[in-house]
Amino acid sequence: MEQWADETNAANLVMMFRVPTSAFRLLSAFWRLNVAEELQYRANFIASALGTVFNMATALLTLSLFFHHTTTLGGWDYWEIVVLLGVFNALTGVIEAVLRPGIGQLVLVKPVDAQGFVSFRQLDIWRLTDIVLGLGLAGYALFRLGHTPSLAQLIAFGLTLAAAAVVVYAIWVVLMSLAFWFVSVENIAVLFDAVYEGARYPVSAYPGALRFLFVYLIPIAWTTTIPASALTGRLRPEIGLAAAAVAGVAFGLARALWRTALRRYAGASG
């Protein structure tokens, strides 16, 4: 009897690890398929890159109009905000390449974790150029500032950028979870774009009410302002730690909301 119990526990332990492994293999297979499919349309790379360059040029033109009448914006000078715009564009690349392709694919599949499956099953590889162009813009702006980030600042940037990606993902999952209450998911993508646009400028440039909103309620202040602060030497260590904490809390809340939405869906359909 004891041997049977041990064998049962061992089998359960194997199953605990088999599902994540299977999910990873399945997502890897989907990504390989997406890459093979996208490589048939290499002209999309040129169109995507040109579109990104045009958007960056438009953003820089708008920024130049601001600075035609002022020397700072929220305490940031022109090239510091260009660094922030580069970070904004890099995170946009993550959204467009990884998250947005799955917004209309709310398919629940077992034993694959539904949240991970919906979030990462599709990939738009050409939009990964947004990340490269965004980081390139940030690097050029640092050159114009005459600022070379130290190793500690680069490490802080990497960590806060990862935290920013988690926050962006959490916001995306929260909005995606709303699809269980609202039928049209296209409007969710529009809502996300409207929210994320606020990250295009430093949070200090906004009035008090919006600053509170973007820091505590819809935490987009932690997506671009903090990594850009790390690159430009503005970031204080305690703010960097807070960014990691915010990412953890945001992910936990998004995960909880997703599970609540799934239970509601299962209850309504069963």
N, C-alpha and C positions, 0 to 999 in steps of 0.2 A: 504493500500500500504506500509506504514511504517512497519507494523507488518510482511508483507511478506519479506521485505528487511532484517529485523532483523533475521527472520527464515533462510533466505538464507545465511547470514553472519555466523550464528551459525552452519549451515550445512558445510560451507566451513572450519570453524575452526575445526570441528570434523574430516573432511577429512585430514586436515594438520597433525593431530596427528595419524590418523588411519594408514597411509602408513608406517611410521617408526615402529609402533607397530606390524603391520602385517609382516614387513620385519624381525623384531627381532624374532617373533614367528616362522617364516619360517626357519630362520637360526638355531634357537634352535632345531627345529624338525630335520633338517639335521644333526646337531651335535649329537643329541641323536641316530639317525640312524647310524651315522659313528661309534660312541662309541660301540653300540651293535654289529655292524659288526666286528669291530676290536677285540672285546673281544672273538670272536670265534677263534682267531689265536694268543693265548697268547705266542706261541713260538716266534712270531715276537718281543715281548718285549726283550727276551734274545738276539736275533740276533741284535736288534737295540742298546741295551746297550753295547754289546761286540764291535760292530762297532764303537760306540762313544769312548769307552775306548781305542781302537786301534788307532783311529785318534788322541786322546789326547796324547797318548804315543809317537806317531810319531812326533807330534808337539814339545813335550818336548825334544825328542832326537835331533831334528833339532836345537832347541834353545840351547841345551847343546853344540852342535858342534860350534855354534857361540861363545859361552862364553868360549870355550876352547882357543880362541885366543884373547879375550878381556874381560874387566871387566864390561863394560857398553855398552848399545846399544841405541843410541839417548838420552843419559843421564839417562836411566833406567837401574837398575841392574837386575840380573836374576830373583829374586822372584817377583819383581814389574811387570816384563813382564809376569810371570806366572799368576799373578792376571789378567792382560789384556787378556791372553789366556782363562782364565775361563769366563770372560765376553763375549769374542768372541764366545765361545762354547754355552753360554746361549742364546745369540742372534741367533746363528745358530739353536738352538732348536725351537725358535719362527718361523724362516723361514721354517724349515723342517716340523714342525707340523701344521702350520696354512697357510702359504703363498704358498709354493710349490705345495701342492696337488691341488690347484685351477688354476695353470698356464695353464693347457691344457683344461680348462672348460670355454672358453670364450663364455658364453651363456648370451644373453640379455633378461631379463625377466621383464615385467612391471606388477604391479606397484612397484616392488622391485627395490631399487637403484642398478643399474647394477654393479657399482664399488664395493660396499660392498658385493653384492651377489657373484661375481666372486672371490673376495678376501678371503671370510670367509665361503663359503658354505661347504667346506670339511675340515676334521681334521684328522691328523695322530697322534693319542694319544700317541703311543709308543715313538715318537720323543720328547715328552715333557720331557723324562728322560734326554735329552741333557741339558735342563735348570738346572735341579737338579745337574747333574754331573759337569756342568760348574761352578755353584755357589759354589759347594763343593770344586772344585779345587782352586777357588779364595780364599775361606776361609782357606784352608790349606796353601796357599802361604802367606796369611797375618799372619798366625801362625808362619811360618818360618821366616818371617820378624820381628816378635816380635811386630807387630803393631795391636792394638785393635782400630778399628774405633770408634769415638765418635758418639753420637746420631745425632749430626748435620751432620757428614760425612755420616752416614747411610741414613739420609733423603735426602741429596744431591745425594747420589748414586741412591736411588730409583727414584728420579725425573729425573736425567740425563739418567738412564737406560730406563725410559719410553720415554724420548725424543729421545733416540737412536733407540728404537723400531719404533717410528713414522718416523724417517729418513730412516730406512731400508725399512719400508713399502712404503714410498714415492718413493724411488728408484725403488722398485719392481713394483709399479703402473706405473711409467714412462716407464719402459722397457716393461711391459705388454701392455701398450697403443700402443707400436710400432707394435703389432700384427695386428692392423688395416691397417698398411701399408705393413707389411711383413707377408706372409702367415704362415711360419713355426715358431711356438712359442717355440719349443724345443731349438732352438738356442738362444732364449731370456734368458732361464734359464742358459745356458752355459755362456752367456755374464754377467749375474748377478753374477755368481760364480767367474768369473775372476775379476770383479770389487770388490766384497766383500772380496776377499782374501787379498787385501791391508790393511784391518782392523786388520789383525792378529798381526801386530807389531805397536808400537807407531809411531805417525806421525812424531815425531822429528827424527826418524831413517832414514827418506827418504831425498834425496837431494832436493834442493830448488824447482825445477820445479815440481817434484811429490808432494811435500808438498803443493804447491799452488793448484795443481789439486785436491788433496784429501780434502783440506779445503774449497775451494771456488766453484769448478766446480762439482766434484762428492764427496759430503760431507761425505765420509766414516770415516774421522778423528773424526767426532762427534759421531760415533757409539760405539767404544770401548775405545779409548784413554781417552775420557772425563769421562765416568763412572769409569774406572779403576783409573783415577786420583783422583776421589772423594773418593774411598775406601782407597787409599794409602796416602791421605792427601796432594796431589799435587795440587788439584783444587782450583783456585782462584774464589771468588764469581762472579766476572764479567764474567768469562768464563762460569760458570754455567748458568747465565742469557742468555748469548749468545747462549748456547746450546738449551735452550727453544725457543729462537727466530728463530734459524735455523730450528728446528723441525716444527714450525708454517709456516715458509716460504716454506719449502720443501713440506709440505702437501698441502698448497695452490696451488703451482705450479703444483704438480702432479694432483690435482683435476681439475685444469684448462686444462691441457693437455688431461686428460681423457675425459672431456666434448667436447673438440675440436675433438678428435678422434671419439666420438660418433656422432657428427654432420656430420663429413666427411662420416662415415659409412652410416648414414641415407640418406645423399644426394646422395651417390653413388648407394644405393639400391632402392631409391624411385624415 
